[in-house]
Amino acid sequence: MLAALSPATVQRMLGGRAGRLAADWARGVDPRPVTPRTLPTSTTVSHTFARDTLDGAEVRGALLDLVVQLGALLRQREQAARALHLALRFAGGPSWEKSRRLPEASAHEDDLRTMAYRLIDAAGLQRGRLTGLTLRGEDLVDADQIAQQISLDGAREDRLIAEAVSDRIRAKFGPGAIAPAATLLRLS
């Protein structure tokens, strides 16, 4: 409606500067510079257990689910993590936290899983009743800044292809369409 009026008419109605801006915006002209949206430097995923748990398999299954969620989130945002941070919450209030740098920035589940398992192994869990886990990807970089190396590891290449297919399935059918086997076993 406003675009159909002459700029002079809009200026008379709204005043000089405001009228010029409104007339320009109505015609799709915006003189402001375009600034790219900066993505956050970290991202977090969490899991809270329904009840306190001592079961190592349940803890590893929950951690694997967090790795899959974090990897999918990073790939969706076209970012990669240079470090992982794991926080464990115990019954009664105490917590344990540890961070480690990845050998190279990655958003691939293989790399994230390996480091997440190293972190949870460093916690030395034996009899601690866990109430929750938090996994955070830190020192995030744009994925296009990461060098792609030619790999002669056919198994890793196959896993990366499967990961891309899983991402497309989740995009089409929702985040719960594909889950790690450990997650599916917990649900049954």
C-alpha positions as CSV (number, residue, x, y, z in Angstrom):
1,M,0.0,0.0,0.0
2,L,2.8,2.4,1.0
3,A,4.8,1.5,-2.0
4,A,2.0,2.7,-4.3
5,L,2.2,6.2,-2.9
6,S,4.8,8.7,-4.2
7,P,7.8,9.3,-2.0
8,A,6.8,13.0,-1.7
9,T,3.4,12.1,-0.3
10,V,4.9,9.7,2.2
11,Q,7.3,12.4,3.3
12,R,4.5,14.9,3.8
13,M,2.5,12.4,5.9
14,L,5.4,11.1,8.1
15,G,7.9,13.9,8.0
16,G,11.2,14.3,6.1
17,R,13.6,11.5,7.2
18,A,10.9,9.1,8.5
19,G,9.0,9.5,5.3
20,R,12.0,8.8,3.1
21,L,13.0,5.7,5.1
22,A,9.4,4.4,5.0
23,A,9.1,5.0,1.3
24,D,12.4,3.3,0.6
25,W,11.6,0.3,2.9
26,A,8.2,-0.1,1.2
27,R,10.1,-0.4,-2.2
28,G,12.7,-2.9,-0.7
29,V,15.5,-0.4,-0.4
30,D,17.4,-0.6,2.9
31,P,20.6,1.5,3.2
32,R,21.8,-0.2,6.4
33,P,24.8,-2.5,5.9
34,V,24.3,-6.2,6.1
35,T,26.1,-7.8,9.0
36,P,26.4,-11.5,9.1
37,R,24.8,-13.2,12.2
38,T,27.5,-14.5,14.5
39,L,27.0,-18.0,15.7
40,P,27.6,-18.9,19.4
41,T,31.1,-20.1,20.4
42,S,29.6,-23.1,22.3
43,T,26.5,-25.2,22.3
44,T,25.2,-27.6,25.0
45,V,23.0,-30.7,25.1
46,S,21.8,-32.3,28.4
47,H,20.2,-35.4,29.7
48,T,18.5,-35.9,33.0
49,F,17.9,-39.5,34.2
50,A,14.4,-40.4,35.3
51,R,15.9,-41.8,38.5
52,D,19.4,-41.8,40.0
53,T,21.5,-44.4,38.1
54,L,24.6,-46.5,38.7
55,D,24.2,-48.5,35.5
56,G,27.3,-47.9,33.3
57,A,25.5,-49.1,30.1
58,E,22.6,-46.6,30.7
59,V,25.1,-43.8,31.3
60,R,27.1,-44.6,28.1
61,G,23.8,-44.9,26.2
62,A,22.7,-41.5,27.4
63,L,26.2,-40.0,26.5
64,L,26.0,-41.6,23.0
65,D,22.6,-40.0,22.5
66,L,24.1,-36.6,23.6
67,V,26.9,-37.1,21.1
68,V,24.5,-37.7,18.3
69,Q,22.4,-34.6,19.3
70,L,25.5,-32.4,19.5
71,G,26.9,-33.6,16.2
72,A,23.6,-33.1,14.4
73,L,23.3,-29.6,15.9
74,L,26.8,-28.6,14.9
75,R,26.4,-30.0,11.3
76,Q,23.0,-28.2,11.0
77,R,24.6,-24.9,12.0
78,E,27.7,-25.7,9.8
79,Q,30.0,-25.5,12.8
80,A,32.7,-27.7,14.3
81,A,33.9,-28.0,17.9
82,R,37.5,-27.8,18.9
83,A,36.9,-29.0,22.4
84,L,34.3,-31.0,24.4
85,H,33.2,-30.3,28.0
86,L,31.4,-33.0,30.0
87,A,29.6,-32.3,33.3
88,L,28.2,-35.0,35.5
89,R,25.6,-34.3,38.1
90,F,25.4,-36.7,41.1
91,A,22.7,-37.4,43.6
92,G,23.0,-35.1,46.6
93,G,24.3,-32.2,44.6
94,P,28.0,-32.7,43.8
95,S,29.2,-32.4,40.2
96,W,32.2,-33.3,38.2
97,E,33.4,-31.4,35.1
98,K,36.2,-31.9,32.6
99,S,37.2,-30.4,29.2
100,R,39.5,-31.7,26.5
101,R,40.5,-30.4,23.1
102,L,39.8,-32.5,20.1
103,P,42.9,-33.4,17.9
104,E,41.2,-31.4,15.2
105,A,37.9,-29.5,15.0
106,S,35.0,-31.8,14.1
107,A,31.2,-32.1,14.0
108,H,31.4,-35.9,13.2
109,E,29.9,-38.3,15.7
110,D,33.0,-40.6,15.5
111,D,35.3,-37.9,16.7
112,L,32.9,-36.5,19.3
113,R,32.1,-40.0,20.7
114,T,35.7,-40.9,21.1
115,M,36.5,-37.8,23.1
116,A,33.2,-38.0,25.1
117,Y,34.1,-41.6,26.1
118,R,37.6,-40.5,27.1
119,L,36.0,-37.8,29.3
120,I,33.6,-40.1,31.0
121,D,36.4,-42.7,31.5
122,A,38.4,-39.9,33.2
123,A,35.6,-39.5,35.7
124,G,36.4,-43.0,37.1
125,L,32.7,-43.7,37.9
126,Q,32.3,-46.6,40.2
127,R,29.6,-46.1,42.7
128,G,28.4,-42.5,42.0
129,R,24.7,-42.2,41.4
130,L,24.2,-39.9,38.4
131,T,21.2,-37.7,38.0
132,G,22.3,-36.1,34.7
133,L,24.9,-35.4,32.0
134,T,25.7,-32.3,30.1
135,L,27.9,-32.3,27.0
136,R,29.1,-29.0,25.5
137,G,30.9,-28.4,22.3
138,E,33.3,-25.5,22.9
139,D,35.5,-23.2,20.8
140,L,33.2,-23.6,17.8
141,V,34.4,-22.6,14.3
142,D,32.7,-22.4,10.9
143,A,32.9,-25.8,9.2
144,D,34.2,-24.2,6.0
145,Q,37.3,-23.2,7.9
146,I,38.3,-26.8,8.5
147,A,40.6,-28.5,6.0
148,Q,39.3,-31.6,4.4
149,Q,41.9,-34.4,4.1
150,I,41.7,-37.2,1.7
151,S,41.1,-40.4,3.7
152,L,42.1,-43.9,2.8
153,D,40.0,-45.2,5.7
154,G,37.0,-46.8,3.9
155,A,35.2,-47.6,7.1
156,R,35.4,-44.0,8.3
157,E,34.2,-42.7,4.9
158,D,31.2,-45.2,5.1
159,R,30.3,-43.9,8.6
160,L,30.5,-40.3,7.4
161,I,28.1,-41.1,4.4
162,A,25.7,-42.9,6.9
163,E,25.9,-39.8,9.1
164,A,24.9,-37.5,6.2
165,V,22.0,-39.9,5.3
166,S,20.9,-39.9,9.0
167,D,20.9,-36.1,9.0
168,R,18.7,-36.0,5.9
169,I,16.3,-38.5,7.5
170,R,16.1,-36.5,10.7
171,A,15.5,-33.3,8.7
172,K,12.6,-34.9,6.8
173,F,11.0,-37.0,9.6
174,G,12.0,-35.3,12.8
175,P,14.8,-35.7,15.3
176,G,13.4,-38.9,16.8
177,A,13.3,-40.7,13.4
178,I,16.8,-42.3,13.9
179,A,18.5,-42.9,17.2
180,P,21.5,-44.8,18.4
181,A,20.9,-48.5,19.2
182,A,21.6,-47.8,22.9
183,T,18.8,-45.3,23.0
184,L,16.4,-47.7,21.3
185,L,17.3,-50.5,23.8
186,R,16.5,-48.1,26.7
187,L,13.0,-47.3,25.2
188,S,12.0,-50.9,24.9
